[in-house]
Amino acid sequence: MAWIHEGRLDGEGLRLAIVVSRFNSFITQRLLDGALDCLERHGVETDEISIFWVPGAWEIPPLAIRVADTGEFDCVICLGAVIRGETPHFEYVSSESAKGVAQAAMLSDVPVIYGIITADTVDQAVARAGTKSGNKGFDAAMTALEMTSLYEAVADMEEIGVMAEMAPEAAAEEE
């Protein structure tokens, strides 16, 4: 029988950081509001949430990894909005911010969640920040809760040696 592990959506006792871009703040503020709404609805105390404002999406990844590395937070949520303009700048910023958040997530011991929207138009960005397409900030916060509980579950399993029981061949190879 397969071992099934699913994350919980319970934020009680969690300390979370949100790194959010000031650029396109008419969108990012809505994403932040959505994330805060989600976290509070799921039991995260407001005073256990730290918000770090950065100039733009480009600056999100380097700060996210530094915040994650402090050991003060159970998870880091990255929020931003990159809207296509008339130059190739959109391609560079959207691509590199995505790569940077992914790298921060891979290097960190806590979940680093990608909540940066990319849109061809302002209307698309507005739709993803709380109108027709829901609020992607809320969605990123839900992902944060789920992934944080999964990271905790894996850490608990490692601590009590369950991982070796689940994969005896791997445990034997380590010896």
C-alpha positions as a Python dict, from the first residue, in 0.01 Angstrom:
ca = {
    (1, 'M'): (0, 0, 0),
    (2, 'A'): (127, 345, -85),
    (3, 'W'): (213, 597, 185),
    (4, 'I'): (12, 913, 120),
    (5, 'H'): (117, 1245, 268),
    (6, 'E'): (-87, 1562, 230),
    (7, 'G'): (-36, 1907, 372),
    (8, 'R'): (-270, 2069, 620),
    (9, 'L'): (-415, 2416, 590),
    (10, 'D'): (-364, 2502, 957),
    (11, 'G'): (-151, 2808, 1026),
    (12, 'E'): (-168, 2800, 1404),
    (13, 'G'): (172, 2871, 1555),
    (14, 'L'): (340, 2954, 1224),
    (15, 'R'): (570, 3250, 1161),
    (16, 'L'): (559, 3363, 801),
    (17, 'A'): (744, 3618, 591),
    (18, 'I'): (605, 3784, 283),
    (19, 'V'): (843, 3950, 37),
    (20, 'V'): (641, 4180, -187),
    (21, 'S'): (728, 4415, -469),
    (22, 'R'): (638, 4786, -454),
    (23, 'F'): (650, 4809, -835),
    (24, 'N'): (295, 4775, -968),
    (25, 'S'): (171, 4827, -612),
    (26, 'F'): (-185, 4874, -734),
    (27, 'I'): (-167, 4499, -806),
    (28, 'T'): (78, 4378, -542),
    (29, 'Q'): (-118, 4540, -260),
    (30, 'R'): (-420, 4332, -368),
    (31, 'L'): (-204, 4019, -374),
    (32, 'L'): (-76, 4101, -25),
    (33, 'D'): (-430, 4162, 101),
    (34, 'G'): (-536, 3825, -39),
    (35, 'A'): (-241, 3648, 123),
    (36, 'L'): (-306, 3811, 460),
    (37, 'D'): (-676, 3723, 440),
    (38, 'C'): (-592, 3358, 372),
    (39, 'L'): (-335, 3335, 650),
    (40, 'E'): (-561, 3495, 908),
    (41, 'R'): (-854, 3273, 809),
    (42, 'H'): (-633, 2970, 864),
    (43, 'G'): (-509, 3062, 1211),
    (44, 'V'): (-189, 3256, 1154),
    (45, 'E'): (-164, 3535, 1410),
    (46, 'T'): (-116, 3877, 1248),
    (47, 'D'): (182, 3955, 1470),
    (48, 'E'): (353, 3639, 1341),
    (49, 'I'): (361, 3775, 984),
    (50, 'S'): (649, 3994, 868),
    (51, 'I'): (617, 4188, 543),
    (52, 'F'): (928, 4292, 352),
    (53, 'W'): (874, 4546, 73),
    (54, 'V'): (1130, 4545, -210),
    (55, 'P'): (1155, 4781, -509),
    (56, 'G'): (1054, 4529, -777),
    (57, 'A'): (1021, 4164, -877),
    (58, 'W'): (1392, 4146, -959),
    (59, 'E'): (1477, 4212, -593),
    (60, 'I'): (1241, 3948, -451),
    (61, 'P'): (1464, 3638, -480),
    (62, 'P'): (1780, 3770, -311),
    (63, 'L'): (1584, 3899, -15),
    (64, 'A'): (1368, 3586, 1),
    (65, 'I'): (1671, 3360, 47),
    (66, 'R'): (1820, 3591, 311),
    (67, 'V'): (1491, 3599, 500),
    (68, 'A'): (1457, 3221, 476),
    (69, 'D'): (1813, 3174, 602),
    (70, 'T'): (1748, 3370, 921),
    (71, 'G'): (1572, 3069, 1072),
    (72, 'E'): (1304, 3301, 1207),
    (73, 'F'): (1029, 3195, 968),
    (74, 'D'): (850, 2873, 879),
    (75, 'C'): (789, 2987, 522),
    (76, 'V'): (854, 3276, 283),
    (77, 'I'): (588, 3390, 35),
    (78, 'C'): (704, 3595, -266),
    (79, 'L'): (451, 3830, -424),
    (80, 'G'): (493, 4055, -726),
    (81, 'A'): (347, 4161, -1058),
    (82, 'V'): (530, 4192, -1387),
    (83, 'I'): (324, 4343, -1668),
    (84, 'R'): (443, 4332, -2030),
    (85, 'G'): (548, 4664, -2176),
    (86, 'E'): (688, 4769, -2511),
    (87, 'T'): (1044, 4652, -2445),
    (88, 'P'): (1204, 4312, -2372),
    (89, 'H'): (1242, 4415, -2006),
    (90, 'F'): (934, 4203, -1919),
    (91, 'E'): (1103, 3886, -2046),
    (92, 'Y'): (1416, 3939, -1838),
    (93, 'V'): (1243, 4035, -1516),
    (94, 'S'): (974, 3766, -1530),
    (95, 'S'): (1219, 3492, -1624),
    (96, 'E'): (1492, 3582, -1377),
    (97, 'S'): (1255, 3644, -1086),
    (98, 'A'): (1097, 3302, -1145),
    (99, 'K'): (1440, 3135, -1163),
    (100, 'G'): (1553, 3324, -854),
    (101, 'V'): (1254, 3222, -643),
    (102, 'A'): (1297, 2862, -761),
    (103, 'Q'): (1664, 2873, -663),
    (104, 'A'): (1578, 3023, -323),
    (105, 'A'): (1324, 2743, -272),
    (106, 'M'): (1578, 2476, -360),
    (107, 'L'): (1848, 2620, -133),
    (108, 'S'): (1631, 2692, 168),
    (109, 'D'): (1529, 2465, 453),
    (110, 'V'): (1183, 2625, 456),
    (111, 'P'): (932, 2658, 172),
    (112, 'V'): (977, 2961, -52),
    (113, 'I'): (654, 3014, -244),
    (114, 'Y'): (622, 3174, -587),
    (115, 'G'): (337, 3425, -606),
    (116, 'I'): (461, 3658, -878),
    (117, 'I'): (206, 3710, -1149),
    (118, 'T'): (306, 3783, -1507),
    (119, 'A'): (52, 3938, -1740),
    (120, 'D'): (39, 4077, -2089),
    (121, 'T'): (-196, 4358, -1985),
    (122, 'V'): (-302, 4551, -1678),
    (123, 'D'): (-650, 4400, -1715),
    (124, 'Q'): (-504, 4049, -1692),
    (125, 'A'): (-306, 4145, -1382),
    (126, 'V'): (-612, 4298, -1217),
    (127, 'A'): (-813, 3984, -1294),
    (128, 'R'): (-549, 3764, -1123),
    (129, 'A'): (-531, 3995, -821),
    (130, 'G'): (-884, 3953, -702),
    (131, 'T'): (-1146, 3982, -971),
    (132, 'K'): (-1233, 3721, -1236),
    (133, 'S'): (-946, 3480, -1177),
    (134, 'G'): (-943, 3483, -799),
    (135, 'N'): (-658, 3625, -597),
    (136, 'K'): (-318, 3470, -664),
    (137, 'G'): (-188, 3612, -335),
    (138, 'F'): (-454, 3408, -152),
    (139, 'D'): (-353, 3104, -359),
    (140, 'A'): (16, 3152, -275),
    (141, 'A'): (-70, 3169, 96),
    (142, 'M'): (-270, 2844, 69),
    (143, 'T'): (30, 2682, -98),
    (144, 'A'): (251, 2818, 181),
    (145, 'L'): (36, 2658, 450),
    (146, 'E'): (26, 2324, 273),
    (147, 'M'): (397, 2312, 194),
    (148, 'T'): (497, 2423, 543),
    (149, 'S'): (302, 2136, 696),
    (150, 'L'): (457, 1891, 448),
    (151, 'Y'): (809, 2014, 530),
    (152, 'E'): (727, 1969, 899),
    (153, 'A'): (591, 1620, 838),
    (154, 'V'): (906, 1515, 651),
    (155, 'A'): (1127, 1663, 924),
    (156, 'D'): (929, 1470, 1186),
    (157, 'M'): (967, 1151, 982),
    (158, 'E'): (1342, 1201, 950),
    (159, 'E'): (1369, 1267, 1323),
    (160, 'I'): (1202, 942, 1423),
    (161, 'G'): (1355, 733, 1145),
    (162, 'V'): (1036, 668, 949),
    (163, 'M'): (1207, 747, 619),
    (164, 'A'): (1433, 443, 662),
    (165, 'E'): (1130, 222, 725),
    (166, 'M'): (959, 350, 412),
    (167, 'A'): (1263, 278, 195),
    (168, 'P'): (1468, -2, 354),
    (169, 'E'): (1685, -34, 41),
    (170, 'A'): (1793, 329, 76),
    (171, 'A'): (1873, 283, 444),
    (172, 'A'): (2079, -28, 366),
    (173, 'E'): (2273, 157, 96),
    (174, 'E'): (2369, 432, 342),
    (175, 'E'): (2532, 182, 581),
}
